[in-house]
Amino acid sequence: MLNSSCFPTTFLLMGLSRQEDIYDWISIVICFMFFVSFTGNGLVLHVIYCDYKLRQPMFLFLSTLAVIDISFSLLTSPSVLSIFLFHHHNILSQVCLLQMFFIHLLSITESSILAAMAYDRFVAICHPLRYTAILTNTLVAKIILVSIIRGTSLLPAVSSLPFLPYCKGNVLSHSYCLHQDVMKLACDGTNTFNIIFGLAVILCTATVDLIFIVVFYVLIITSVLQVTSKREQYKLFNTCVSHLCAVCLFYTPMVTLSIIHRFDIHASPVFIDFVANSYIFVPQILNPIIYSIRSRQIRESFFRTFRFLVVKWQ
């Protein structure tokens, strides 16, 4: 494989390096994480769908976020569980390309939705009287559609990978396929398009979204500080805590992993494994928990749903 210039027929997913002796225990934890992700996001979708009071822009964005997190879990669970449950590290190159494309599609879409949720908070706090007039359901649907279309922007870079010459083996760093990880296996000097195009996509999507989020929150802070009542300031800031937590959970591992791969930073394998697994597990698990705890409407809808199920069961 090292001397071949052809696109590998299979890739070898490493999982957690040098931890094979505890894979059985890790698999239990990972199965629990996927269960929490599916259950938590599924419950959030259920209560938003069943409660007409939650048919508001913020909760429509939140339901989209839950769909993305469920899709992310469904997309990564086959390769992750095959490694830790069955010690099967091989993945077909076609499957790897599909997984890679959809991982990046969902990541860019989630970044767009988080930026849209920041805009939602900005309108709700700075222009509360015009909130329903500005953020209509039609506009929300258009924002979600544009977010998905933006997610496909990495398709040219992904589709060009099979045509590159490869001379650095077929071993990938993680338990799932990433564009940057596969791109590093190509021969030096042959993947200039992928490097430039991939970097341009990141700058035009996730980086722009993060800048918009920062700008919106600067405007929100400026507006809130003009309120004379400290209690009212606290209430307004409190409505943004869940979204800020979701932003930190998503962007921190994403940006860190992108920097490690794109700039070939030699970090500790344990640290890289931690960041890579945080990227696929942490947002999907904690997003529904954070929003369920912080959002009074979702908590009340949860309680109404559980009471209804208990009465029906009795």
C-alpha positions as CSV (number, residue, x, y, z in Angstrom):
1,M,0.0,0.0,0.0
2,L,2.9,2.4,0.7
3,N,4.2,2.0,-2.8
4,S,0.8,2.2,-4.5
5,S,-0.5,5.4,-6.2
6,C,-4.1,4.1,-6.5
7,F,-7.0,5.1,-4.3
8,P,-7.2,2.5,-1.5
9,T,-10.0,0.0,-1.7
10,T,-10.4,0.1,2.1
11,F,-9.2,2.3,4.9
12,L,-8.1,1.3,8.4
13,L,-9.9,3.2,11.2
14,M,-7.7,3.4,14.3
15,G,-10.2,4.2,17.0
16,L,-8.4,4.8,20.2
17,S,-4.7,4.2,19.7
18,R,-3.0,1.8,22.1
19,Q,-6.2,1.1,24.0
20,E,-7.3,-2.2,22.4
21,D,-7.2,-4.0,25.7
22,I,-10.1,-2.0,27.1
23,Y,-12.2,-1.8,24.0
24,D,-14.9,-4.0,25.5
25,W,-15.3,-1.5,28.4
26,I,-15.2,1.5,26.1
27,S,-17.9,-0.1,23.9
28,I,-20.3,-0.1,26.9
29,V,-19.7,3.6,27.4
30,I,-20.1,4.4,23.7
31,C,-23.3,2.4,23.5
32,F,-24.6,4.4,26.5
33,M,-23.6,7.6,24.8
34,F,-25.4,6.7,21.5
35,F,-28.5,5.7,23.6
36,V,-28.5,9.0,25.4
37,S,-28.1,10.9,22.1
38,F,-31.0,9.1,20.4
39,T,-33.3,9.3,23.4
40,G,-32.5,12.9,24.4
41,N,-32.8,14.3,20.9
42,G,-35.8,12.1,20.1
43,L,-37.7,13.4,23.2
44,V,-36.9,17.0,22.2
45,L,-38.3,16.4,18.8
46,H,-41.4,14.6,20.3
47,V,-42.3,17.4,22.6
48,I,-41.8,20.1,20.0
49,Y,-43.9,18.2,17.5
50,C,-46.7,17.5,20.0
51,D,-46.9,20.9,21.7
52,Y,-48.3,23.6,19.5
53,K,-47.0,26.3,21.9
54,L,-43.5,25.3,20.8
55,R,-44.0,26.1,17.2
56,Q,-41.9,29.1,17.5
57,P,-38.7,30.0,15.5
58,M,-36.3,29.2,18.4
59,F,-37.8,25.7,18.9
60,L,-38.0,25.1,15.1
61,F,-34.3,25.7,15.0
62,L,-33.8,23.5,18.1
63,S,-35.8,20.7,16.4
64,T,-33.5,21.0,13.4
65,L,-30.5,20.8,15.6
66,A,-31.9,17.6,17.2
67,V,-32.5,16.1,13.7
68,I,-28.8,16.9,12.9
69,D,-27.6,15.4,16.1
70,I,-29.6,12.2,15.5
71,S,-28.4,12.0,12.0
72,F,-24.8,12.5,13.2
73,S,-25.2,9.6,15.6
74,L,-26.7,7.3,13.0
75,L,-23.9,8.2,10.6
76,T,-21.0,7.5,12.9
77,S,-22.4,4.7,15.0
78,P,-21.8,1.9,12.5
79,S,-18.0,2.5,12.1
80,V,-17.5,3.4,15.8
81,L,-19.4,0.4,17.2
82,S,-17.8,-2.0,14.6
83,I,-14.4,-1.0,16.0
84,F,-15.1,-1.1,19.7
85,L,-17.6,-4.0,19.8
86,F,-16.2,-6.3,17.1
87,H,-12.6,-5.0,16.7
88,H,-13.3,-4.5,13.0
89,H,-11.3,-1.6,11.7
90,N,-11.7,-1.8,8.0
91,I,-14.1,0.4,6.0
92,L,-14.7,0.3,2.3
93,S,-13.4,3.4,0.5
94,Q,-16.9,4.2,-1.0
95,V,-18.5,4.0,2.4
96,C,-15.8,6.1,3.9
97,L,-16.4,8.8,1.2
98,L,-20.1,8.8,1.9
99,Q,-19.6,9.0,5.6
100,M,-17.0,11.8,5.2
101,F,-19.3,13.9,3.0
102,F,-22.4,13.6,5.3
103,I,-20.3,14.3,8.4
104,H,-19.1,17.6,6.8
105,L,-22.6,18.3,5.5
106,L,-24.1,17.9,8.9
107,S,-21.3,19.9,10.6
108,I,-21.7,22.9,8.2
109,T,-25.5,22.7,8.5
110,E,-25.3,22.7,12.3
111,S,-22.9,25.7,12.2
112,S,-25.5,27.6,10.1
113,I,-28.3,26.7,12.4
114,L,-26.3,27.9,15.4
115,A,-25.7,31.2,13.6
116,A,-29.5,31.4,12.9
117,M,-30.3,30.7,16.5
118,A,-27.9,33.6,17.5
119,Y,-29.9,35.8,15.1
120,D,-33.1,34.6,16.7
121,R,-31.8,35.6,20.2
122,F,-30.7,39.0,18.7
123,V,-34.2,39.7,17.3
124,A,-36.0,38.4,20.5
125,I,-33.9,40.7,22.8
126,C,-33.2,43.8,20.7
127,H,-36.5,43.9,18.7
128,P,-39.1,42.0,20.8
129,L,-42.1,43.8,19.4
130,R,-41.2,42.9,15.8
131,Y,-40.1,39.3,16.6
132,T,-43.0,37.5,15.0
133,A,-43.0,39.9,12.0
134,I,-39.3,39.4,11.3
135,L,-38.9,35.7,12.1
136,T,-41.8,34.1,10.3
137,N,-42.2,30.4,9.7
138,T,-41.5,31.0,6.0
139,L,-38.2,32.7,6.8
140,V,-37.2,29.9,9.2
141,A,-37.9,27.3,6.6
142,K,-35.8,29.2,4.0
143,I,-32.9,29.5,6.5
144,I,-33.0,25.8,7.2
145,L,-33.0,25.0,3.5
146,V,-30.1,27.4,2.8
147,S,-28.2,25.8,5.7
148,I,-28.6,22.4,4.2
149,I,-27.5,23.6,0.7
150,R,-24.4,25.3,2.3
151,G,-23.6,21.9,3.8
152,T,-23.0,20.4,0.3
153,S,-20.3,22.9,-0.5
154,L,-17.5,20.4,0.3
155,L,-18.8,17.9,-2.4
156,P,-16.3,18.9,-5.1
157,A,-13.3,18.3,-2.7
158,V,-14.7,15.0,-1.5
159,S,-15.5,13.7,-5.0
160,S,-12.0,14.6,-6.2
161,L,-10.3,12.4,-3.6
162,P,-10.5,9.1,-5.5
163,F,-8.6,10.7,-8.4
164,L,-5.5,11.6,-6.3
165,P,-2.4,9.5,-6.1
166,Y,-1.8,7.9,-2.7
167,C,1.5,6.9,-1.3
168,K,1.1,7.2,2.5
169,G,-0.8,4.1,3.3
170,N,-4.5,3.7,4.2
171,V,-4.5,4.2,8.0
172,L,-6.9,6.9,9.3
173,S,-6.5,8.6,12.7
174,H,-10.0,8.2,14.1
175,S,-13.0,5.9,14.3
176,Y,-14.8,7.7,11.4
177,C,-13.7,9.3,8.1
178,L,-12.8,13.0,7.8
179,H,-11.8,14.9,4.7
180,Q,-8.7,16.3,6.3
181,D,-7.6,12.8,7.5
182,V,-8.0,11.1,4.1
183,M,-6.4,14.1,2.3
184,K,-3.2,13.7,4.3
185,L,-2.6,10.2,2.8
186,A,-2.2,11.6,-0.8
187,C,1.2,12.1,-2.2
188,D,2.9,15.4,-1.4
189,G,2.1,18.2,-4.0
190,T,-0.9,16.4,-5.5
191,N,-3.7,17.6,-3.2
192,T,-3.3,21.4,-3.6
193,F,-6.9,21.8,-4.8
194,N,-8.3,19.9,-1.8
195,I,-6.2,21.9,0.7
196,I,-7.2,25.3,-0.8
197,F,-10.8,24.4,-1.5
198,G,-11.3,22.8,1.8
199,L,-9.8,25.7,3.7
200,A,-12.0,28.1,1.6
201,V,-15.1,26.2,2.5
202,I,-14.3,26.3,6.2
203,L,-13.6,30.0,6.0
204,C,-16.8,30.7,4.1
205,T,-19.0,28.6,6.3
206,A,-18.0,27.8,9.9
207,T,-15.7,30.8,10.2
208,V,-18.3,33.3,8.8
209,D,-21.0,31.7,11.1
210,L,-18.8,32.1,14.1
211,I,-18.1,35.8,13.2
212,F,-21.9,36.4,12.9
213,I,-22.5,34.8,16.2
214,V,-19.9,37.0,17.9
215,V,-21.4,40.1,16.2
216,F,-24.9,39.3,17.2
217,Y,-23.9,38.7,20.8
218,V,-21.9,42.0,20.9
219,L,-25.2,43.7,19.8
220,I,-27.2,41.7,22.4
221,I,-24.8,42.7,25.2
222,T,-24.8,46.3,24.2
223,S,-28.6,46.3,24.1
224,V,-29.0,44.5,27.5
225,L,-26.5,46.7,29.3
226,Q,-28.8,49.7,28.4
227,V,-31.6,48.1,30.5
228,T,-31.5,49.8,33.9
229,S,-33.0,46.9,35.9
230,K,-30.3,44.3,37.0
231,R,-33.0,41.7,37.3
232,E,-34.2,42.3,33.8
233,Q,-30.6,42.1,32.5
234,Y,-30.2,38.8,34.2
235,K,-33.4,37.4,32.6
236,L,-32.3,38.6,29.2
237,F,-28.8,37.1,29.5
238,N,-30.3,33.9,30.9
239,T,-32.2,33.3,27.6
240,C,-28.9,33.0,25.8
241,V,-27.1,30.6,28.1
242,S,-28.3,27.4,26.4
243,H,-27.3,28.7,22.9
244,L,-23.9,29.8,24.1
245,C,-23.3,26.4,25.6
246,A,-24.3,24.7,22.4
247,V,-21.9,27.0,20.4
248,C,-19.0,26.2,22.7
249,L,-19.7,22.4,22.6
250,F,-19.8,22.5,18.8
251,Y,-17.0,24.9,17.8
252,T,-14.3,24.0,20.4
253,P,-13.7,20.4,19.2
254,M,-14.4,21.2,15.6
255,V,-11.9,24.1,15.4
256,T,-9.3,22.2,17.4
257,L,-9.5,19.1,15.2
258,S,-9.4,21.2,12.0
259,I,-6.3,23.0,13.1
260,I,-4.6,19.7,14.1
261,H,-5.2,18.2,10.7
262,R,-4.8,21.2,8.4
263,F,-1.6,22.5,9.9
264,D,-0.2,19.0,10.7
265,I,0.3,19.8,14.4
266,H,2.0,17.0,16.3
267,A,-0.1,16.7,19.4
268,S,-0.4,13.8,21.9
269,P,-2.4,10.8,20.5
270,V,-4.4,10.8,23.6
271,F,-5.4,14.4,23.2
272,I,-6.2,13.9,19.5
273,D,-8.4,10.9,20.4
274,F,-10.1,13.0,23.1
275,V,-10.9,15.9,20.7
276,A,-12.0,13.6,17.9
277,N,-14.4,11.7,20.1
278,S,-15.6,14.9,21.7
279,Y,-16.5,16.2,18.2
280,I,-18.9,13.3,17.6
281,F,-20.2,12.6,21.1
282,V,-20.3,15.7,23.2
283,P,-22.7,18.0,21.3
284,Q,-25.1,15.2,20.4
285,I,-25.4,14.1,24.1
286,L,-25.3,17.5,25.9
287,N,-27.4,19.7,23.6
288,P,-30.8,18.1,24.5
289,I,-29.8,17.9,28.2
290,I,-28.8,21.6,28.2
291,Y,-31.9,22.8,26.4
292,S,-34.2,20.5,28.5
293,I,-32.8,22.0,31.7
294,R,-32.5,25.6,30.6
295,S,-35.8,25.9,28.7
296,R,-38.9,26.3,30.9
297,Q,-41.2,25.6,27.9
298,I,-39.5,22.3,27.1
299,R,-39.4,21.2,30.7
300,E,-43.2,21.9,31.1
301,S,-43.9,20.1,27.9
302,F,-41.8,17.1,29.1
303,F,-43.8,16.9,32.3
304,R,-47.1,17.2,30.4
305,T,-46.0,14.4,28.1
306,F,-44.9,12.1,31.0
307,R,-48.1,12.8,33.0
308,F,-50.1,11.9,29.9
309,L,-48.2,8.6,29.4
310,V,-48.5,7.7,33.1
311,V,-52.3,8.3,33.0
312,K,-52.6,6.4,29.8
313,W,-50.6,3.5,31.2
314,Q,-52.8,3.3,34.3
